[in-house]
Amino acid sequence: MKQGRSITDHEKREAGTMLPRLRVWSGRLLLVSVAPIISFGSRFARNVILSHLLAPGEFGTAVAITVVIGLGSVVTDVALDRFVMLNNSAQALSAAHLISVVRGVLVALVLAAAAPALAALFGVPNASESFAIAGCLSAISGLAHLRIKQVQVNYDYSAEAIAQFAASMVADLVLFPAANTVQDHRAIVISYAAEIGIYVILSHFLARSTYQVRPELPLLRNALSFGLPLVLNGMGLAIIYQLDRTLVGHWFGVRELASYAVILSVSVVPVSLILAIFQNMGLSYLLSGIVDLSVRPERYQLLIGFYALLGTLYTFWMAITLDILAPLIFGASFTVSPTLHVLFIVIACLRLQRGAPTTLLLAKGRTRLLASLNLSAGFGLLAACAGISMWPRVETIVFGIAFGELIAFTLSLALSDNLIRHRTKLPADLFRTLVAPAFIISILASNPELTWKSRTTVLYSGLLVIGVQLILELYRNKRPLFQA
């Protein structure tokens, strides 16, 4: 009896502190989400603006340039922002600055040299000069002051938010006169130049510390040993987030790439924003209050349930709105076929639900395993490349990507289970995470028409399954909720 009363009293004490904790975490969530939301919103707005101001072919070329810039950034990412946060010293900041400058110059040289081949890959060889100029912008971005990243270790996100907000607003405002003046894809290059320039200038102004670049060998080795393994992770992210657009542009041209990018930006790209906001919070939750940095299984189970519910909600939202939002925001020419509607929802749901195992792997320090799992999603692109010669349609590529996401998600769940419980409950976890979204997707697939009747059917069916899932997750995770 004493043991039972002890547990009950403990839960009551924990419950009494939940409201203050919620206030603290809500404030931190608000601050940490500012910069990702601004960055995502600005890039989304630029796509919307250019889709209306440029011809489809020129808009597709602008998207291709964006893809190249993204590839160069992601593949060479060595997580210098994380390094300066973990090693909060002026010497570490100086070493990181040196690596940042060298990385920016190298990326610029490689992209500039490869510009003719890249432009030809997308079927627009006449735009090679624009590709080269866009690549050279990497050299400027490498000059940013990383102190505004380092202070985030103390929950100070204000400098980064101000710099990101100002740079994004200038980039968006510059886009209108640039597009009206040059009237082609070069408008995106001008916009990126304005964004990078303003951000670098403000990073130095807001840093309030001297910008130093010193080659201190011990810290350089520490920074490189920390960051270089993440290059493999960057390659995995590039496979997941960029190479699909390269395939579409190469096989079907920049016009089809423009349509593909529009649907992707409405359906799948927002997942990166959601993960950027919640993963840092989830990491803190897994590690907080645990002296030996092990992770309690019940906390991980709560995280799985949270992302499962989040995936169902996002699936529900996309099932109702995707084929409405794409033409409404970007123009009537950007329609979404029923097959693409379903496939893009599948990709978004699986990618979002990988948030739980990804957070666990980061908490465990298993970055090499995380990189391997990201690379496993590339099997889908390999399948797409094999099938596209037999069925040359965009749906082939999208189906391959969905297949790769399913592989990566399944492997992530299985390996994370082994890490946390030393045994797998993969069938139960797959059932828990996929049944509700699969139900909504099946209702959509059986009612693909864009009519009030079909959307009402999806609406009421989705609300029903979300309610059931919410009740089950609250019942399953009632104990770890007291430990939040």
N, C-alpha and C positions, 0 to 999 in steps of 0.2 A: 504493500500500500504506500509506503514512504516513497518508493521509487516512482510510482505513478504520480503522486502529488508533486514530487520534485520536477518531473518533466512538465507538468501542467503549470507550475509556478514559473518555471523558466520561460515557457512560451508566453505567459502573460507579461513577464518583464520585457521580453523581446517585442511583443506586440505594442507595448506602451511606448517604445522608442521608434516605432516604424514611421510615424508621421514626421518627426524631425529629420529622420534619415531620408525620407522621401523628398523633403524640402531641399536638403543639401544636394542629393543626387539630381534632382530636377534642375537646380541652378547650374550644376556642372554640365548636365546634358545640354542645357540651353547655350552655354558658352562654347562648348566644344563643337556644337553643330553649326555655329555661325559661318566659319570659313568654308566647310564643305558645301553648305547650302548655297552660299554666295557663288562659289566657283562653279558648281553644277548649274545653278540658275542662269549664270552669265553665258556659259557655253551653250546651254539649251536655247537661250534667247537669240544668240548669234545664228544658230541653225535656222530658227524660225524666220529671222529677219532676212537672211540670205536666200531662203527658199522662196520668199516673195519678191525679192529685188533682182535676183539673177535668173537667167535661163536655166532649165534643168541640167544641161550639160556643164555649165560653168559652176553651178551649185555642187554637182558631183565632183568636179575637180577640186573645189574648196574642201569638200569632205575628205578627198584623197590626201590633200596636204595635211589636214588635221590628223589623219591616220598615221602618216609618216612622223609627224612631230610626237605623237603619242608613243609610237614604237621606240623612237630614240630615247625618250624619257624613261619608259618603263623598263626596257631591257637593260639599261645601264644604272638603274636605281640601286644605290648601295646604302640606303636608309641613313643618311647622314643626320637627318633630323632626330631619329631615335638615338643615334650614337651620342650626340651632344647633350641629349636629355639624360641618358644613363651616366655619362661622364661629365658632370656639371662643373667644368673648369675652363679658364681662359685658354690654357694650353690645348685642351681638346678642341675648343672652338677654332683656334688657329690652324690646327692640323686638318680639321674638317673643311675649312675655307680653302686650303691648298688643294685638297682632293676635289672639291667642288669646281674650282677653276680649271684644273686639268681635265676633269670629266667633261665639262662644258665645251672646252676647246676640242677635245677628241671627238665628241659627238658631232660638233659642227663640221669638222674636217671630213668625217666619214659620210655624213648626210650630203654635204656639198659635193663630194667626189662621186657619190652614188646617185645624184639627182637625175642625170639623163636616164639611167637604167630604171629608177623608180618611176619616173614620168612615163616611160615606155611601158612599164608593167601595168599601169593603169590605163593605158591606151591614149595618153595625152602627151606625146613627146614634145609638143610645142610649149608645154608649161614647165620644162625642166629648169628654167631660170628661177621661176617662182619656188620650186621645190628646193633649189640650192639656197635661196635667200632665207626661206623658212628654217632650213637646217642650221644656218649660221646664227640664228637667234639663240640657239643653245649656249653659245659662248657668252652671250650677255646674261642669260639666266644663271650661269655659274658664278656670277659676281655678287649674288644676294648675300646679305648679312644673316648668318644663321643664329644670331643671338635671339631673334624673335621666335625661333623654334625652341631654343634651349630653355627659355623662361617658362615654357609650358609645363615643365616638371613641377612647378609650383602652382599649377592651375591658372596661370596667367595667359589667357588666350586673346587678350585685347589687341596687342600689337599685330599679331597675325591676322586677326579679323579686320582691323582697320586697313592694313596693306592690301589684303585680298579684296576688300570691298571697293576701295578707291581704284585699284588696277582693273577690276572687272567692269566698274561703271565707265571708266574712260574707254576701255576696249569696246564696250557696247555703243557708246556715243560716237566714237570715231567711225564705227562701221557704216553709219548712214551716209555721211559725206564721202567716205571712201568708195562705197558701192555706187553711188551716183556719179562719182568722178571717173573711176576706171571702168565701171560696169562689167567687171568679170571677176574671176576667182582671186585676183590679187588683193581684193578687199580683205580677205581673211588674213593674209600675210601682214597687211598694215595694222589690222586689229590686234594680232598677236604681238607685233612689235611694240605697240602702245601698252599692252598689258604687261609684258615682261619688263619694259623700261620703267614704268611707274612702280611696279612691285619692287624692283631692285633699288630704286631711289628711296622709296619709303622704308624699305627694310633697314637701310643705313640710318635714316633719320630717326626711326622709332627704336632702334637697338640701344641707343644711349651707352654705347661702349665702343672702344677703338676697334676698327677693322684690321686684323692682323693675319698675315699669311706666313707661317714659319714652318720649315721642314724639320720638326722634332721627330726623329726616327722612331722612338718607342711608341709614341702616340699615333704616328702614321701606321705602324704595324698593327696596333690595336684597332684602329678604325678600319683598316683593310681586312683584318681577320674577322671583324664583326660584319662588314658589309658585303664582301665578295661572295660568300655563299648565297646571299640573297639575290645575286645576279641570276642564278638559276631560277629562283622564284619569280624574278622579273620576266624571264623568258616564258615561264608558265603563264603569267598574267598576260603577256603579249599574245600568246596563243589563244587565250580565252577571250581577250577584249579587242584585239586589233586584226589578227590575221584573217578572220572571217571576212572582214570588209575588203581586205586585199584580194581575197579569192573572188569575191563578187565583182569587184572592179576589173579584175583581170579577165574573168570569163564573160561578163555580161556588159561591161562598159560603165562609164561614169553616170549615165542616166539611171540605170538600174541600181547603181550604188547609192545614188541620191535617195531613191525610194526606200531602199533597204536601211539606210542610215536614219531616215525619218521614223520608220517603224521601230527600229532598235532604240532610238533615243526616247521614245514614248514608253516602251515596254520594259527593256532590259537595263538600260543605262541608269535609271533611278535606283536600281538595286545597289549599285556601288555607293551611292549617297547614303542609303539606309545602313549599309554595312559600315561605312566610315563613321557614322554617328554611334551605332550601338556596340561595335566590337571593342572599342576602348573601355566603355562602361562594363561590358561583359567580362573583360580581362580583369578589371579591378574587382569585380564581384567574385570571380573564381579564386583570386589570390588573397583577398582581404581577410584578416583574422586568422590566417593559417601560417604558423611560424616556420614550418619546414617547406613551405611552398608546394606542398601536395594539394591535391584538389579533391574535395569531398564529392563522392558520387552523387549525392542528392542535389548538390548545387549544379552539377553538370546536367542532371536530369531536368532541373528547372529551366536551364538554358535551352535544352533541346525542345522542351515544351513551349518556351517563349518564341523561338524561331519557327516552330511548327505552326503556331497560331499566326505569327506574322506572315508566313508563307501562304497560309490559307486566305488571310485577309487581302494580301496583294493579288493572289490568283482571282479572288472574287472581284476586286476592283478592275483588273485588266479584262476579265471576261465580260463585264458590262460596258466598259468604256473604250477599249483599245481601238476598235474600228470606227468609233465616233471621234475620238480625240485627234487621231492622225490627220484626217482630211480637214477637220475643223481648225486645227492650229496651223498646219503647214500648207493647206490648199487642197482643193477638190481633186487634184490629179494624184494625190498620194492616198490611194485606197488600200485596204488590208483584206486580202482574200481569207476565206474561212480556214483554210489549211495553215496559212502563216499565222493567223490569229491564235490557233491552238498551240502551234509549235513554239512561238515566242513566249507564250504564257508558261509552257513547260520549262523552257530555259530559265526564265526569270525566277520561277518557284524553286527549282533545284539549286540555282546559284545562291539565292537568298538563304535557303535552309542549310547550306554549308557553313553558315556563320557560327553555329554552335561547335562543330568539331574543329574548325579553324581557330576559334578562340581558345579551345582546350590545348591544341598543339602549341600555340604561342605561349600559353601559361606554363606548359611543360618545357619550353625551350627547344621544341623539336622542329626547328626551321627547315632542316634538310628534308625531313619527312613531309612537311607542308609543301615544300617546293616540288617534291616528287608527285604529290597528289595534284597540284596545279598542272603539272605537265601531263598527268594521266588524262586530263580533259582533251588533250591534243589527239587522242585516238579517234575522237569524233570527227575532227578535221581530216584525218587520214582516211576515214571511212567516206567522208564527203568527196574527197579528191578521187577515190576509187570509183564512186558511184556516179560522179558528174558526167563522165564520158558516156555512160549508158542512159542517164536521164538528165540532160543538160537544163536544169531549172534551178531557180534560187531555192525552191523548197528542198532540193537535195542537200544543199549546203546547210540549211537551217535544221533539217532532220539530223544530219551528222553532228552538228553542234549539240543538239538536244541529247543525242546518244552519248556523246562525250561527257556532258554534264551529269548524266545518270551514272556513268562509270565512276567519275570522280566523287560524286556524292555517296555512292554505296561504299566505295573504298574508305572514304573519310569516316563514315559512321562505324564501319567494322574495325578499323585500326584504332579509332578513338575509344571504342568500347574496350578493346584489349588493354589500352593504356590505363584506363580509369578503374576497370573492374577485373582485369586479368582474365576475362572471359567475354564472349560476345553475346549480345542480345539483338543481333542484327535483324532477324525477322520481325521482332516486336517493335524495334525502332523504325523500321521501314513502314510498317503498318501505321504506326502512330503519326509519322510525318507526311505520308503520301496519300492516305485514304481520303481525307477530306478534300485536298486539292484535286485529286483524281475524280472525285464525285462531281465537283463543280465543272471541271473540264469536260467530263462526259455529257453533262447536261447541255453545255455550250455546243459541243460537237453535234448533238442531236437536234439542236435548235440554232443553226448558224445564221439564219436570216436576221437582218437588221430591222426588226419590227418590234412594236410595243409588246405584242404577245410573247415573242420569244425571249425578249429581255426581262419581262415580268416573271417568266418561268425560271430563268437563271437567278433573278433577284431573290425570289422567295425560297428557292432551293438552297441557294448559297447562305442566306440568313439562317435557315434551319440547321445546316451542317456546322456553321460557325458557332451557333449557340450550343450545340451538343459538344463540340470540341472544347469550347471554353469551360463548360461544366466539368468535363472529364479531366482537363488539365488542372483546374483548381482543386479537384478532389485528389488527384494524384500527387500534387506538389504542395499540399497544405502545410506540411512540416517545414521544408526549406524556405517557404515564404516568410516564416517567423525569423529566419536567420538572415534575411536580406540586408 
